[in-house]
């Protein structure tokens, strides 16, 4: 990939704690299985203390997962978000730098770094409990056009929609800097909570929207008709990608909707980060001006790879196999 094309991700730099749990464990906590609920630090600490098998730690966050994968593929990347003044904040920044990412645009808060507990059940579904920590302290006043200088594309995680003023500031600065914009809708809870403002944002600012079937259904009100979901989203922005897991994806542009067959995973362990890495693969191909179906195929390769691992960080031998398929 040429270094002339630079992607910046905007979101919450979260350190993931990943744990395998039984459904009975989920039954003891509030919230829907498969969703994401914001909690405080003490809640996460209490939950972690109750998990018999312990957790695995890795850099995460929706935009973070996408950026780490893009950086590993050789893309020129930067991250705009707020890390904590703690060991976990340092860990996050240094891991990004190790992959060649531009860490100069991180802001540093005066509280601890954000954490996300990913509870993975035997059916490989993940349920998230997130303490945004320092990431939540990022304010619109800290964002400027200068943060996006030298970047061609901004990828924004949908969780920013919970902070309307911050989201609008990010969108306006990215556009003023000349960036195209992609938005990942993040979760059905995000869509349900922010639907009133989402149409205007997609229409006025977003070039590419990523959604899974639950998010697309929550927005469109359409059930089971994936091409129709993609088509309705594409009426608002240039490209819409609706991901339907093992059934593939539907890519809409203009009046055309294309079904892209999935890459099948031999053994699904954990769906954490699947959508984020799918977006990384798609954006990698798109930045190289490859056909949209090829972009979706690359996304599917990464998505199928990550669900066969625990967490969103792929081992080096897996990356070697991926790169042999997409370079």
MONORWO-V359654 format. One record per helix or strand of 2 or more residues. SS is the DSSP state (A for helix, B for strand). FROM is the first residue (numbers start at 1). TO is the last residue. If there is no record, write none. Layout:
ss from to
SS FROM TO
SS FROM TO
//
This chain:
ss from to
B 6 10
B 14 20
A 23 26
B 36 38
A 41 50
B 56 60
A 62 72
B 76 80
B 82 83
A 87 98
B 107 108
B 114 120
B 126 131
A 133 137
A 140 142
A 145 148
B 153 157
A 158 162
A 164 176
B 180 184
A 188 204
B 208 212
A 213 220
A 226 234
B 239 243
A 245 247
B 249 253
B 256 260
A 274 287
A 292 306
A 316 326
//
